[in-house]
């Protein structure tokens, strides 16, 4: 072969710049096509994990009922197993009261449900503090209590958070914490006998979002940001929830929802059926009442544990009246498919 032909063949080995750019473009298109599919597959796996968490809670709920012939309360107060002076500090929530029946023996072995969650300390300064024997235990993060799709896993280092909250009813009475129409409220101790609408038509738990832990702000400012979904309007002294302050942009907001899986405060472990899932309206709280929606990072809806132990994905587009009907245990309405 002549030197000229040999040199020409050597120059033809490899890619031209145009060919290289075409290959890069093709790879970019393939990645663009595959990435949404990969993300969708990951979200499907996270949603399945969320559903499995709910199923474990549902199993524990039924085991609790099988043992005690009732469900736990949102929190015990007059029925708390402590001296009367400590009853308001007992505060253990439904998830904590279910730990003896969950596959979380390490937590149950660590906490003592016969002790109040809080104590009053003379200080100085005087304050309500976490029981000193329980600080490390209630700070534990429990995977079963967390939805893997949420971007927040903890609000504060002192407390383990939760996405799974107990049904406190429709809040159509102003959201007060006692004698609610849901399955859980203070000293509720409801059983299957009390679910007159049928256990297959009544919600027990729903997922909602863990707070971001941002500094307190106002409703108007909070609703301009991406964390509006975790902003909760706060009015400490209000006896009931009223639009006059709940929808006021100057009202203060907090970002601590779902902070404490151990605590029976509705801010920490309860929710309502007043508004449809992932409602645009902010949740609202006081020391005496609240309205709090089911919320999730899943696309299009929330995972709900039904009182019969089944788990369903309920879409944001569910009829509002149907959503309220499944939030009540005894409205005696015929619930359509949801």
Secondary structure, 3 states (H helix, E strand, C coil): CCHHHHHHHHHHCCCCHHHHHHHHHHHHHHHHHHHHHHHHHHHHHHHHHHHHHHHHHHHHHHHHHHHHCCCCCCECCCCCCCCHHHHHHHCEEHHHHHHHHCCCHHHHHHCCCCCCCEEEECCCCCEEEECCCCHHHHCCCCHHHCCCCCCCCCCCCCCCCCCEEEECCCCCCCCECCCCCCCCCECCCCCHHHCCCCHHHCEEEEECCCCCCCCCEEHHHHCCCHHHHHCEEECCCCCCCCHHHHCCCCCEEECCCCCCCCECCHHHHEECCCCCCCCCCCEEECCCEEECCCCCCCCCEEEEEECCCCEEEEECCCCHHHHHHHHCCCCCCCCCCC
